[in-house]
Amino acid sequence: MKIAFLLHNAYGIGGTIRTTMNLATALADRHEVEIVSMMRHRETPRFALDARVRLVPLVDTRPNGADAKDPLFFEASRDFPAAEKRHHQYNRLIDTRAAEYLRDCPADVIVGTRPGVNVYISRFAPRRALRIAQEHLRYEAHSKKLRAELAPFYRSLDAVVTTTEADAAVYRAKMPMPGVRTLAIPNSVPEPAVAPSEGTAPVIAAAGRLVRGKRFDLLIDAFAEVAEKYPDWRLRIYGGGAEKERLAEHIERLGLSGSAELMGSYSPIEAEFAKASLVAVASDAESFGMTIVEAMRCGVPVVSTDCPLGPAEIIRDGVTGRLVPTGDKHALASALMELMADAPARRAMGAAALEGSRVYDPAPIARRYDQLFEELRASRFARGWERYRTAARARWRRLARRFGIAPGRRRTPAAGEKASA
């Protein structure tokens, strides 16, 4: 079987890129796999890609390249949804190349990895192929306008795959898609190439984009409480982003300059997590929680806010980590200090986290995708019939409203008409 994954930019850094490459590598054990990158801004990908997986860039965005001189490069996209936050990065040249690739695509399965790219698949991919949309963001993270744009396109696909059961339930409730299989398959994280943490270093680690939603400011506030009682412990925050200067000022203002550090971006992050005894997540929302799994795979327990949607599906509270109320710096500080004070409990929780993280190994996740492909192929006719029946019922309801016929009732004959027998 031939499988194609479509990525926004396979040459960048991000959780979606990494988990797509992980899955592509695992599927390459049994299938022919390629990754199609909508754009390319550098010579080689930042993440190492398995030699068995073919990488196909569609448009080279580097200023000195031939594509950047094409007149279509300067025209705004017409096919990428306008409400998608990446719309400004798309243009008519990408539209054209994506359409050309998809119309001639020989793949048996085509998988999109972000909303706008999923729309390309719905518009242009051949119906003979299985067409699957992955959603790496929460339903509620999309604007109301974007959800309205996506709905008619998603309803023509074969499946929509979310990263959590909670998000799949939201899609089923708020975006009904007859004939479309809506389900959750978590992201995969391979076993790291480092030894698990010994759980003895006085270090709390955190990682992610330095943006407001990740609430590193809340974590720093919680650590200020921790530092008063445990002055030997250190907080290391890994990542880059728009909030870097504000967070640095926050650290200095709280007098934590000697104990809390902004470490910059590290990839892969596991080598740094393995140097820590705890990992903290203070987010207001997580569509999945890649850093949680990455920490667990290093044998490090995670103290996380119980935010929607991912952490509660990954962490077994009190067994593989701790869940605390979202936005509560005191609860976050208290949970951290409980584990800091109890080294045996901390190490036991780290061992349980390491064992529990094995379900996110790429091999079992790839098997779940194989099962989905088989199920979708076997159910093509049934799903098509469900789609047809739903559309027919909708047309009947529109006609019934138009002619004033209550559902399930016969129209009352007008004066002078004979009722049918």
N, C-alpha and C positions, 0 to 999 in steps of 0.2 A: 504494500500500500504506500502511496505517496502522500505526504502531509506537508502543508505549507503554513507557516506562521507569519502573520503580518504585524510588524512592529512600527511604532512611530519613528524611532531612531535607535537602531541596534548598536550605534557607535558611542552612545552616551553611558551614563551611570544611573542606575535606578533599580528598584525592586522588580518592576515588571520585566525589564530587560534580563535581569539575572535569572528570575524564575522561568522565563521563556527558554532561555538557553539551557537551564537545568533539565526542563521537560523535553526539549528537542534532543538533547544528548541521550536521555533515557529511552526515548522512542526510537532513536537511531539503532538500537540493538535489534529491532525487528522490522523497521520501515525505512524508506527513503525520505529524508527530512530536509527541508530548506527553510531558511528565515529570510523574509523579504523586508527590507528596511525602506520606509517611505522616503527617508532622506539620509544623507551621509555628510558629516561635517569634518571628518578627519580620515587619515589613511587607513588605520586599523582600529578594530573595536577595543574598548578599554577592558572588557572582560574576555578571557580566553574562551574560544569557541572550539568545540570538538571538531576534528578534521573531517569527520563523517558528515557533518552538517554543512550544507552549502549556504553561503550568504549572498543575497542578491540585493544590492542597493538600487533604488529607482532613480533618485535625483541627487546629484552632487551639489551641495549648497556652498561649497568653498568658493570664495570670491573670484579666484583666478581660473576656475573650471569653465568648461564650455557650457554647462547647464545654466550657470549664473549669467550667461550672456543671451540666453534664449528669451525672446519677447514674452513667451508664456510664463516665464519665471516671475515677471513683474505684474501679472494679472491676478487678481484675487480669486481664490477657489470658489467654484459654484457648486461643487458636489459634497464637500466636507461641511458638516452642519455648522451653521453660523454661530450657534450658542455654545459650541464646544470651545473650551478655553485655549486650545491650541490652534484655533482657526487662523490666527494671524500668521502662523508659520507655514500655512499651506497656500498653494497657488495653482494656476491652471496647468502648469507643467506636471505637478504631482498628480492632479486629477487625471490628466491624459495618460501618464505612464501607469498609474494604478489601474485605470480602466483597460488599457492594452494588456497589461500583465494578467489581470483576472479573466478577461474574455478568452484568452488563449491558454489559461492555466490548466495543465494536465493533472493536477493533484486530485486525489480522491477525497481529501478532507482539507478545508481551508479554515483557519482559525484566526480571528482578529483579536487584538489585545487592548484596544481602547475604543470609546464610542464612535469617534469619527471614522476610524479605520473599519469598524464593523459596518458602518453605513456604506462604505465603498464595497464591501463584500456583498451586502444586500442588493446594491444597485447593479453590480457588474459581474459577480462570480456566476459561473454556469450552474444551472439547477441540478445537473447530474451529480455535482460534488456535494458532500455534506458541508454545510456552511454554519459555523459555530462562532458565537460572540462570547469572548471572555470579558468579565467586568471586574477590573482590579480596584475600582472605587465603589463606595456604597451608593445605593440608589438615591439616598437622601443627599449625597454630596453633589449630585447633578442638579442644576437649576430646573425650575418648573418648565421653563421654555425649552431646555435641552431635552427633558424627558418627553415633552410633547413632540419634538422633532424625531426622537429616536423610535417612538412606539410603532409607527407604521412600517418602518424598516425592520425592526426586530421581529415583527410578526410574520415576516416572510422567511425567517431563518429556520434552521433545524433545531438549534439549541442555544440557550443562554446559560453560561456557567459563571457562577459567583464564587468567591473564595470562602464564604461562610454560609451555614445553614440559615442563620437569621436573615441575611440579605436575600437569599433565594426566596424565603417566605414573603419578604416585602415585595419582591418582583411579582410573585404569583398573586398577591393581594391587590397591588396597585397598578400593575401593567399586565392585565390578562393577555395571554398569547396562545390562542387555541392552536394545537398542532405543533407547538414549540416546546421542547423539553427544557424545563427550567430547574436547575439543580446546582448543588455546591460541590466543588472539588477544591481542596486547599492547595496553596502553593507548595512546591517541593523545595527542600533545602538539603543538599548532600552532606554527608559526613565530612567535617572539616579536616584539613591536613595538619592539625595541631593536637597535642595531647589535651585531655580535659583539664579544666581548672582544678587545682588542689584545694581551693576554697579557703586559703589561709591569708592571702594578701589583703591588706586593709584598703581595698579599692572598690568603689561603686562605679560602674560604667553605664553610659547611656549613649544611644546613637540615633541619628535620623536627620532629616532636613531641618535646619534652624529656621522654622516658621512658627507662627503663633499657635497653630492648632496642636503642635507637639508639646506645648506647655513646658518648655525647658525652664521658663521663669518660675513656674510652680515647683519644679524639682529643685531648683537652686534655693528657693524659700524653704523647702522641706529640709534640704541639706544644712541650711543655717541652724536649724534646730538640732540636727544630728551632730554637727561640729562642736556644739557647746559641750556635749557629753562624751563625744568620741573624737577628740582633736587629732588623733593619729590617722584617721581615715581620710581618704581622698575621693573626690568626685571628678571623673573624666568624661567629658561630653564630646563625642565624635560626630563630625558632620559640618557642612557649610550651608550658608543660606542668608537670606535677607536680615535675619534677626541677630547676626553675629555681634555687631557693635553694641546693640541694646543689651544683649546678654552679658557681654564683657563689662559694660558699665554697671549692670545689676550685681555682678560678682564683686566688683570693686566697692560699690556702695555698701554692700553687706559685710565688708571686711573679710572676704573669703579668697582673696587673691593668692594666698599661699596654699590653699587646699582644694579649690575648685578650678578646673582648667578646661578651656575650649581647645580641643586637640586637633581640629581640622578634619578633613575627610580621609578615611582609611578604607581601602578595598583590596582584598576582602577584610571584613571586620572581625572575623572569628579569632584571629591571632591576638587581638586586643581584648576581646571578651574573655579569653582564656587566662589573661593576666588578672582578672577581677574575681571577686568573691560574690558579688551581687550585681545584677543589672536592673535598672529602674526605667519605667515607662510612665510618663505623666500625661499622656495625650487626652484631649477632649473626645477624640474619635479615631478609630483605626479600622480601615476596611478589612485588614487581615492581621498584620503584626509580624512582619518578617523578622524584625530584630528580636522578638520574643523567641521565635523558633531557633534563630541563629545562636542566641545565648544558651538555650536549653541544649542544643547540640554540642555545646562546649562544657556541659555539666554545671552551668551556672543558674541558680534559681532567679526568677524574675519577680520583682514587686511592681505591679502594674495597676493603673486605674481600671476600674471595671467599666470601661467606656464602650459604646457601640462601635464595632460589632464583634471584632475578632478575639480580644483577650480571653473572654469567658469560655470560648470554644477551644482555646489552646491550653490555658492554665487550669489545673485542678487545685483550687484554693486550699492552701494548707498542706498540699502534697508535693506538687511540682513548682509551686510559687505562691504568691499572695496577690489577692485582688482587693483593692481599696476603693472607696467612693471617688467618683470623678470630681476633680476640682478641690479636694480636701487635702491641703498641705500637711495638716497635723496627722491625719490618718496615714498618709504616705510616709512621713517621718517616723511614726510609731512602728509601722510594719518593718521598715528598714532596720530600726534599732533593735527590734525583737530578734531578728536574725543575726545582726551584728554581735549581739550579746551572747548568742548560743551557737558556738562553732559546730558542735556535733549535729545539731538540728539543721544548721545551714548546709553542712556537707551531705547529710542524708537527703535533704530536699534537692540538692544539686544532682545526686545520683539518680533520684527518681525523675528529675527533669531530663537527664540524659537518656534514660530508658524510654520515657514517654515520647521523646522527640523522634524516635525511630519511625513512627507512623508517617512522618513527613519526608522520608527517604524518597528520592526520585523514582525508584523502581515500583513501589506500590502505587504511587500517584499515576505513573504511566500506565499501569494495569487498569486503573479506574478509567482512564481515557480510552484505552482499548475496548473496555466493556461498553463505554458510551458509544463509540463508533459502531460496534456491532449492533447495539440496541437501536440506534438511529437508522441504520440500514434495514434492519428487520421490520421496523415500524413505519417505513415511508408511506405505505398505502393507508394505514390506519390513521396516521397523523394528517395526511392530505384530506382524508374523508372528514376528519374532525374539523379541519379548517373550512372545508366546503359547507358542512352543515351549519357551523356557527355563522358563516357569512350569509347563508340562505335565511336563517332565522332572523338575522339583523335586517335583511331586506324586507322580510314579511312584517316585522314590527314597524318599520318605517311606512310601509304601505297601509298597515292597519291604523296608524296614527293619522295618516293623510285622509283616509276615508271614514275615520271615526269608528272603527271596529275594535271593541275591547278584546284583548287577547283571550283566546279560548271560547269566545262566544260568537254566535252567528249574528250578522247584521239584521236588525229589525226591518222587515219590508216596509217600504214607504206606502202611502195610501194609493190604492189602485194596483199594487203589485201582488202577485201570488207568491206565497211562501213555497219554497221547493219542498217536495215530498221527502 
